[in-house]
Amino acid sequence: MLTKDLLRVSRAGGGYHLQFADASAERLAARVLGVYQGHVGESRETLETALANVEREADDFKLVRGLAKLVEREATFETQASVDPVRARRRVFEAAADIGVVTEAERERTLARAADHFGTDAAALADALYADRDSRQILTDVDSRWGPAVLRTQYNLSLAQTALFDATEVRVRSSDPKALVSAVKRLRLMYEIRRTEAGREVVVTGPDTLFSNTRRYGTRFARLLRTVATADEWELTATIDDRGTEQELTLSDADISVPGVEPVTEVSYDSSVEADFAGRFGALDLDWDLIREPEPLAAGEHVVIPDFAFEWRPGADTGVRETGRGERSDGTDGDAPFRIFFEIMGFWTPEYVEKKLARLDALEAVEMLVAVDESLGVGEEIEATGTRAIPYSGTVRVKDVRDALRPYEERLVRESAAVIPDELRPDAPVVSLADLAAEYGVSEDALDEVVFPDHECVGRTLVAPTVLDELAEQIEPGMAYETATDRLSSHGIADDSAALARLGYRVAWEGLGEGTIQLRE
């Protein structure tokens, strides 16, 4: 992206047309590159003088400056001085205070005294005094990735990004809508999907609509264009706030392309609030999977894609997962497990919040939770749509979300318990309740009221009486704790404490991990 003063736009006929650099500009691009490469080892001031000469000879000085701005990002400038400029200034000013500098001779005497301190001469010290100023810094390297043609391509992309910084709204159609929507989501841009006669289009709120965080949002917005432009076919129409009047800017794959794509996936958790919540929730080891970017939801004529979905998977190895939209967690096309969708409201405008509320109200037969920043002050409006609002400030509290999920858990446990027989007779002589629950696809809590006629519940493990009888003969007082646990383990019993207690023993600990089996009193 360029600075706004370098924007080149034609308003002929009341329109808004960007002045892209055509192929004839590649000669100018080559010259700018040559100026940089030819001034390695020289000061920035000298380089800028040379660039000014190019500007005077070019048809448009903004084009020269725009090309130079891009090349400068690949250039390295360094402060080169025999003495650190800050230390040099401090010593010179101290010497000047003693001498009282008024005349040139007194200045030379001051420099000489300060130079003695650094073991150098007055001339070298004078050169070092302001060597850290931008104009005095030395161009040490130009590691440009671009030749003239690619530099022109990059310029056109940057020019479009600069113009879109003033956009209030952008409407995009793409031959790769999945990549487009994925990028919008990852960049945390405000958006909606509309159905039109020409097909679906993604409508993104522009940076100029925001009241705050404009630069941060605008930078992300600019990155979106790079993703849009990588599709084979695309068309973008933007409403631009041009000096207080609305103008329409249209771009397509015929206008710009991308010289080397920056991977949008770098912004996988662009929102620290979102990343922080996912990390803490995933560590809880609950019966819920946290799924990023779940399937889109129909909301009247529009589509809503929440940030997350909680998927009920009792007994499974749960955590934070990414899945393709419309697919089950196991990758099949069958019915998905029960899901609750979760939205964290980030960037906002009053209009965007109003649209969000309308979309939430239009959702049908969908369970939705919304974490809403308290500063938005729309918790009551969200609750009015039938959606549970979870207020937060700074970070989303996992406990609040856990509390919001708990009623669903209780209902799911009741429903799963209803399909479990009142009486179960597992084939295995030893089986944990966790494994049995996983076998039936229910929570462990769903087994609380089930009767097991052929087993005894020892801790959280079902054990056949014959196994308990064998263990009673194999374990005896005075036995080492390690030997006893080996014999329990050979029968598949991991809950040592509960099993030993059932057999009438306790452990007399003698040290860390060492103990002796003794009868309970």
NORURGI-V27059 format. One record per pair of residues at least 6 apart in sequence whose C-alpha atoms are under 7 Angstrom apart, sorted by the first residue. I is the first residue (numbers start at 1). J is the second residue. D is the distance in whole Angstrom. If there is no record, write none. Layout:
BEGIN
[[I;J;D] [I;J;D]]
END
This chain:
BEGIN
[[1;158;4] [1;159;7] [1;161;5] [1;162;5] [2;66;7] [2;158;6] [2;159;6] [2;162;6] [3;162;7] [4;162;6] [6;62;5] [6;66;6] [7;159;6] [7;162;7] [7;163;7] [8;18;6] [8;19;5] [9;16;7] [9;17;5] [9;18;4] [9;19;5] [10;16;6] [10;17;5] [10;18;6] [10;19;7] [11;17;6] [15;247;7] [16;247;6] [16;248;6] [16;249;6] [17;249;7] [20;156;6] [21;152;6] [21;156;6] [26;148;5] [26;149;6] [26;152;6] [29;67;7] [29;148;5] [29;151;7] [29;152;7] [30;148;5] [32;68;6] [33;71;7] [36;142;7] [37;142;6] [39;47;6] [39;139;7] [40;139;5] [40;140;5] [40;141;6] [41;138;6] [41;139;5] [41;140;5] [42;138;5] [42;139;6] [43;135;7] [43;136;5] [43;137;5] [43;138;4] [43;139;6] [44;134;7] [44;135;5] [44;136;6] [44;137;6] [44;138;6] [44;139;6] [45;135;5] [45;136;6] [55;61;5] [55;64;6] [67;155;6] [71;144;7] [74;142;6] [74;143;5] [74;144;5] [75;141;6] [75;142;4] [75;143;6] [76;139;6] [76;140;6] [76;141;5] [76;142;6] [77;137;6] [77;138;5] [77;139;4] [77;140;6] [78;137;5] [78;138;5] [78;139;7] [78;140;7] [79;131;6] [79;132;5] [79;137;5] [79;138;6] [80;131;7] [80;137;7] [80;138;7] [81;128;5] [81;131;6] [82;128;7] [83;125;7] [83;128;6] [84;128;7] [85;128;5] [85;129;5] [85;130;6] [85;131;6] [85;132;6] [88;125;7] [88;128;7] [88;129;6] [89;129;6] [91;114;6] [92;110;7] [92;111;6] [92;114;5] [95;110;6] [95;113;7] [95;114;6] [96;110;6] [99;110;7] [101;107;6] [111;122;5] [112;121;6] [112;122;5] [115;121;5] [115;122;5] [115;125;6] [131;137;6] [150;259;6] [153;256;7] [153;257;7] [153;259;7] [154;258;7] [154;259;6] [156;256;6] [157;256;6] [157;257;7] [157;258;7] [161;222;5] [161;225;7] [165;207;6] [165;208;7] [165;218;6] [166;207;7] [166;208;5] [166;240;6] [166;241;6] [167;206;5] [167;207;6] [167;208;6] [167;238;6] [167;239;5] [167;240;4] [167;241;6] [168;205;6] [168;206;4] [168;207;6] [168;208;5] [168;209;5] [168;239;6] [168;240;6] [168;241;7] [169;203;7] [169;204;6] [169;205;5] [169;206;5] [169;238;6] [169;239;5] [170;203;6] [170;204;5] [170;205;6] [170;206;6] [170;236;7] [170;237;6] [170;238;4] [170;239;6] [171;201;6] [171;202;6] [171;203;4] [171;204;6] [171;236;6] [171;237;5] [171;238;6] [172;201;6] [172;202;5] [172;203;6] [172;235;6] [172;236;5] [172;237;7] [173;201;5] [173;202;7] [173;234;6] [173;235;5] [173;236;7] [174;231;7] [174;233;6] [174;234;4] [174;235;7] [175;231;6] [175;232;6] [175;233;5] [175;234;6] [176;231;6] [180;227;7] [180;228;6] [183;224;7] [183;264;6] [184;224;7] [186;267;6] [186;268;6] [186;269;7] [186;270;6] [187;220;6] [187;267;6] [187;270;6] [188;270;7] [189;204;7] [190;204;6] [190;205;5] [190;347;7] [191;202;7] [191;203;5] [191;204;4] [191;205;6] [192;202;6] [192;203;5] [192;204;7] [192;303;7] [193;200;7] [193;201;6] [193;202;5] [193;203;6] [193;302;6] [193;303;5] [194;200;6] [194;201;5] [194;202;6] [194;301;7] [194;302;5] [195;201;7] [195;301;6] [195;302;7] [207;214;6] [207;217;6] [207;218;5] [210;349;6] [226;258;6] [226;261;7] [229;253;6] [229;256;7] [229;257;6] [229;258;6] [230;257;7] [230;258;6] [233;253;6] [234;252;6] [234;253;6] [235;251;6] [235;252;4] [235;253;7] [236;250;6] [236;251;5] [236;252;6] [237;248;7] [237;249;6] [237;250;4] [237;251;6] [238;248;6] [238;249;5] [238;250;6] [239;246;6] [239;247;6] [239;248;5] [239;249;6] [240;246;6] [240;247;5] [240;248;6] [240;249;7] [241;247;7] [269;275;5] [273;395;6] [273;396;7] [277;396;6] [277;398;7] [278;320;7] [281;398;6] [282;319;5] [282;320;6] [285;318;6] [285;319;7] [286;318;7] [287;312;6] [287;313;5] [287;314;5] [287;315;7] [287;318;7] [288;310;6] [288;311;5] [288;312;5] [288;313;6] [288;318;6] [289;310;6] [289;311;5] [289;312;7] [289;313;7] [289;318;5] [289;319;5] [289;320;6] [290;308;7] [290;309;6] [290;310;5] [290;311;6] [290;319;6] [290;320;5] [290;321;6] [291;308;5] [291;309;5] [291;310;6] [291;320;6] [291;321;5] [291;322;5] [291;323;7] [292;307;6] [292;308;5] [292;309;7] [292;321;6] [292;322;5] [292;323;7] [293;306;7] [293;307;6] [293;308;6] [293;322;7] [294;305;7] [294;306;7] [294;308;6] [294;309;6] [294;323;7] [294;325;5] [295;305;7] [295;325;4] [295;326;5] [296;303;6] [296;304;6] [296;305;4] [296;325;7] [297;303;6] [297;304;5] [297;305;6] [298;304;6] [298;363;7] [299;359;6] [299;362;5] [299;363;5] [300;362;6] [306;341;6] [306;342;6] [306;343;5] [307;342;6] [307;343;5] [307;344;7] [308;341;6] [308;342;5] [308;343;6] [309;339;6] [309;340;5] [309;341;4] [309;342;5] [310;339;5] [310;340;5] [310;341;6] [311;337;6] [311;338;6] [311;339;5] [311;340;7] [312;337;6] [312;338;6] [312;339;6] [314;438;7] [314;441;6] [314;442;6] [314;443;5] [315;434;6] [315;437;6] [315;438;5] [315;441;7] [315;443;6] [316;438;7] [323;329;7] [327;333;6] [328;334;7] [328;336;5] [340;367;5] [340;368;6] [341;367;6] [341;368;5] [341;369;6] [342;368;6] [342;369;5] [342;370;6] [343;369;6] [343;370;5] [343;371;6] [344;370;6] [344;371;5] [344;372;6] [345;371;6] [345;372;5] [345;373;7] [357;382;6] [360;385;7] [361;385;5] [368;387;6] [368;388;7] [369;387;6] [369;388;5] [369;389;6] [370;388;6] [370;389;5] [370;390;6] [371;389;6] [371;390;5] [371;391;6] [371;392;7] [372;379;7] [372;389;7] [372;390;6] [372;391;5] [372;392;6] [373;391;6] [373;392;5] [373;393;6] [374;391;5] [374;392;6] [374;393;6] [379;389;6] [379;391;7] [382;389;6] [383;389;6] [390;400;7] [413;443;6] [413;445;7] [413;446;5] [414;446;7] [416;442;6] [416;446;6] [417;446;5] [417;447;7] [422;450;5] [422;451;6] [423;450;6] [423;451;5] [423;452;6] [424;450;7] [424;451;6] [424;452;5] [425;452;6] [425;453;7] [425;454;6] [429;463;6] [429;464;5] [430;462;6] [430;463;5] [430;464;6] [430;492;6] [431;461;6] [431;462;5] [431;463;7] [432;460;6] [432;461;4] [432;462;6] [433;444;6] [433;460;6] [433;461;6] [433;462;7] [434;444;6] [437;443;6] [437;444;5] [454;464;6] [455;462;6] [455;463;5] [455;464;4] [455;465;6] [456;462;5] [456;463;5] [456;464;6] [456;465;7] [457;463;6] [458;498;6] [458;499;6] [459;495;7] [459;498;5] [472;503;6] [475;484;6] [477;517;5] [477;518;5] [477;519;6] [478;516;6] [478;517;5] [478;518;6] [479;516;6] [479;517;5] [480;515;6] [480;516;5] [480;517;6] [481;507;7] [481;514;7] [481;515;5] [481;516;5] [481;517;6] [485;496;6] [500;506;6] [504;519;6] [504;520;6] [505;517;6] [505;518;5] [505;519;4] [505;520;5] [506;517;6] [506;518;5] [506;519;6] [506;520;5] [507;515;6] [507;516;6] [507;517;5] [507;518;6] [508;515;5] [508;516;5] [508;517;6] [508;518;7] [509;515;4] [509;516;7]]
END
